[in-house]
Amino acid sequence: MMTPAYLKPGDTIAIVAPAGIIKNKASIHEAAALAKSWGLEVVLGKHIFDAYHHFSATDDHRLLDFQTALDQPNIKAIWCARGGYGTVRIIDDIDFSSFKKTPKWIIGYSDITVLHNAVHNLGVETLHAMMPVNMEFSESSRRQSVATFKKALFGEKLNYEIPSSSYNKTGNCKGVLVGGNLTLLENLLGSSSSISTAGKILFFEEIGEYKYHIDRLIRALDRNGYFTNCKGLLIGGMSHIKKNNPPFGQNIEELILAITETYNFPIAFDFPAGHDPENNALIFGRTVEMEISSTSTKINFTK
């Protein structure tokens, strides 16, 4: 996997919105101020505030903003403003020709999983991390998100250690980290943006779904071979889960363990990444070593 050049003071980062509508312009300006405080130059997509129905702008204009940032050599990273929905509507029209010659960091989560998968299939690392919309969270609650995002962006090594969940399936594994939002991973099955998980560690997170729907999504991944040669699972935030009526009968951990019970790989729950205020940065495409014991989960990026 190719690693884009890490950022340094004086570099330029672009903020674009390839998906949902930007309802709070202040969050974008606060994110720009944060990047400038790190010594970076910031450019905003021309159509970032257009507001076209559900989307930040029309498909053509969202594509234009992303493509412009992708092709301009002075822009070293593309920070997606928010998720929501819309990236899949433009992914097949993005021209990655110049990007493949000079990769740059693509940053975001949620709907930006579409870009993570597509770029992974090009052999380039991406950054699953906070987005400008997260500036709406309180400063104290997003502090860890900001700190790990900056470390990843500027090339400091990432290592994590969190308390072990009682549901964890203990063991050690090593592999390239891939994944993203569960709904998007399932949505991309059968397309050119679907990814291989063979020999890799799969991460996923979700928000605002019913348990039966999460069960269905994970079973779709299973039926498409996602777990057959997988080295391990890292489960992020499963936030704001809706109540089933009648009750589903299992919690999230139990349903994941039931679906994967025939596979012999370690599983770590409760990694703080996803739609909650604490959204620790993860480098997709980077090899990680995961050590899961009864007391802690350690995740070490290899470089």
N, C-alpha and C positions, 0 to 999 in steps of 0.2 A: 504493500500500500504506500502511495506517495503522501508525504506530509507537506502541506502548504507551508510557506515561510511564516514563521512566527512574527507577530507585530512588534514594532519598536516605536518609540516616540518620533513623531513626524510622519508616520504612515497614515493612510486614509482608509476609513471604514465607511461603507455605505449602509444606510438604513432604508430598506424597501419593504413593501407590504404585498406579498404575492397571494394573500388569502383574504381574511375577513376585514370588515370595515373598521376604521380607526375612529372610535367614539370619543376618545380622550386625547386630544392633540398634545396636552401638557406632558403626558407620559413619554411621547416621542422626543420632545424638547429636553426633558429631564435625562433621558437616555443619552442624547447627544452631548449634554453637559457632562455626564459621567465619563463618556469616552474622551472628551476634550480634557478632562482633569487628569487623564492618563497620558496626555501629550499627543493624542491622535487628532487628525483632521477628520471632519465629518461632512458627508454629503447626504442629502435626503433625496429619495426618489421623486421625480417630478410630479407623479400622480398619487403620491402616498395619501393625500387627504381628499381625493376626488369624491369618494363615497358614492358608489353605484349599487343601489339596492343592498343586497346582503354583503357585497364585496367592497374592498377599499377603492376599487376602480374597475373599469371594464376589463375583460380578459385581455384584450389587446394592449391596454395601457399598463396593466400589471406585468404582462410579459415584457413590454418595452422597458419598463424600469429595471426589471431583473436582468434582462439581456444587456442593457447598457452598463450596469454595474459589473456584470460578468466579463464584458469585453474591454472595459477601460483598464489599461495596465497599471495606472497609478492607484487603483483601488485594491487593497490587499485583503479585505474581508467584507462579506455581505451579511449584515445582521438583519434577520427578518423581524419585522415589527411585532407581529402577532400570528397566531394560528387561526383557528376557526374552521373555515372551509374555502377552498378555491384553488389550491396549488395543483391539484390533479387536473384541473381544467386547462392548465397551460404547460404542463410538464413535457408533453410530446412535441411542443413547438420551440422549446429552448434549444439553442445551438451551443453545444459545449466544446466546439472546435478550439477556440482560443483558450478556454479553461483547461483543457487537457494538456496544452503546451505549457501553461503557467498557472497551476492550481492556486486557488485562494480559499480561505476559510469560509464555509457556509455555516451559519449559526442559527439555531432555533430549536423548537420542539413542537409537539402536537401535530398540526397539519403539515409542518415542515418535514415530517417523516418522509413525505413524498420525495423531497430533495435529498434527504439523507440516503434513502435507498438507491435513487438514481445515480448519485455521485459515488456511492460505495461500489456500484457495478462498473464505474469507470476506473476504479482502483485508487481512489483518493479519500483521505480521512476527512471527517466533518466534525463539527462541535455541537453536541446536544447540550444546550445551556439556556439560561434565562433570556427573555426577549424584552424589548422596550416596554411592552404592555405591563410587564411585571414591576415597573417603577410605581404602579398604583398600590402595590403592597407597602406596608410601613417600612421605614428605613431599617429598623431593628430586625424585622422578620426576614428581610431579603439580604441581610449582611453576608451570610454564608454563600448565597447564590452569587453575589457580586464578587466575593473574594475568589471563589473557585473559577468563575468565568475569566477573571483577569489572569489568574495563574495559567490557565490553559491557553489563553490567547497570546500571552507573552512567553510561553515556552517553559514555564516552571513545571516540575514534575508533579503529577497528581497521585496521591495515595489516600485511601479512605479506610477508616475502621469504625464500624458501628456495632451497637449491641446486637446479639443474635436473637432472632425470633424463635419462639418455641416450636414453630412450624417448620423451621429450616431443615433441609436435608443436607446433613454435614458431608464434608469432603473437600478436596482440592481439585482445581482444574485450571487450565491455561488455554487461551484461545483469543481470536480476534473478536472484539466487542461489536455487536450489531443490534439493530432494533429500532424502537421508537414507540409511537402510540399504537395501542393494540388494534383499534378500529382501522387505522390506516394500513397496518401490516396485513390485515385480512382483506381490506379493500384492494390492495395491490396484487393479491394472488393471481397468478395466470397472466400477468402483464410483464412488460420488459423492465418494470421497476420493482418486481419481486426480487428478493435476495435469497441466496443460498446460506443456510445456517450450518452446513457440514463443517465440523471441526471448529465451530465458533461458540461464543457465549452470547446468548440472546437476552436482551433487556426489553421489557415493555412496561408501560404505565397506561392508566385510563382514568377518565373522569365522567361522572354523571350518567352512568349506565345501570341497568338492572342486572342482577346476578345471572339471570337466565341468558341475557344477551352476552355477558362476558363469557359464560360457559360456551355459548355457540361460537363466539369468535375464536376462542382457544382451540375448540374442537376442529374448527376449519383449518387452523394452522397445523394441527396434528394430522389431519387427513391429507394434507398437502406435504407431509414429510418434514415439517419444521423441526421435529424433535428426534428424528431417526438417528442422525449422527451428530447431534448437538452436544457440546461439551459441558454446558451448564446454563442455568437460568438465573437472571438477576431481575427481581420484581421490584419496580418502583412504586410510586404513589398510586393507590387505587382509591381515588378521591370522590366524595359526594355520591356514593353508591345509593341508588334508589331502592326503596323497599318493594319486594315482590308481594303480590297479593293473588293467590295464597303464598305463604312463605316458601322460599326456594329450598330450604332444608340444609344448606351448607353455607359456611362463610367463604370468603374469597380464597383464603389459603387452602381450605379443604377441597374446594372444587378444582383448584390448580393441581393439587397433589393427586386427586382422583384421576384426572386426565393423564397425568404424566407418571402414574405409578409403575408402569411397565418399563420405564427408562431408568438407566443407572447413571444419572448425573446429579451433581450437587445443585441445590436450589436455595437461593437467599431471598428472603422477603424483606420488605420495609426499607429498601434503599431510598433515601430522600432525594428523589428526582422525579419531576413530573409537573403537575398543575398546582402544587402547593407552594406557599411562599419560599420554603427552602427547596431549591432546585439545583442540586450540585452538578457541576459540569462533568460531562462524560465525552471522551473522544471516541467516536465510532470509527472503526477501521484499525484501531490501535490494539495490539496484543496486551491482554491483561492476565494477571494471575489472581485467582480468587480462592481464598482460604476461608472455609466456613466451619467453625467449631461450635460447641454448645454455648460458648460465651460471647463470641464476636464473629463478625464478618469482615475480612480484610480484602481490599481491592487495590492492587498495585499495578499501575501502568508501567510497561517495561522500558519506556524511554521518555 
